[in-house]
Amino acid sequence: MRYRIVSVGGVTAMHLFPKEIESFWTLFTAPVVWAVHFLICYLGAAVYCAKQHLFTFDFAVVRVGVAVATAVALILIALSAFLAWRQWRFGEHDPPHDDPTGLDRRLFQGFATLLLSGLSFVAVVYVSLPALLLTGCYQ
């Protein structure tokens, strides 16, 4: 695997991903991961609770499934946040990034993606809270 180590503003990081991955589509990565996580968790629990008699396992398996989906979603969102932080040049430039230049556009996009990643991280944690608090289906 090809990678390079860079140091910007006293922060050292490895570039495992090429810079080309930091495009406009990275802006949507974290919210899409949150939305898919939301659907998996709530549809999985709803189907289980509605059709309990068809399943041979109990609600604890659903809770473990939600925990696994949450862990995967949080890892993907953290990866998205790291890529955004790298695109923002590790916070080297302070906002606002409002000049009509390519650099400011990339910095703004990186900062916006970083903020969306933080919001999506918190949203995933809140979506998974009912699985930690509920121990079964309630009719």
Disulfide bonds with the S-S distance in Angstrom:
Cys49-Cys137 1.94
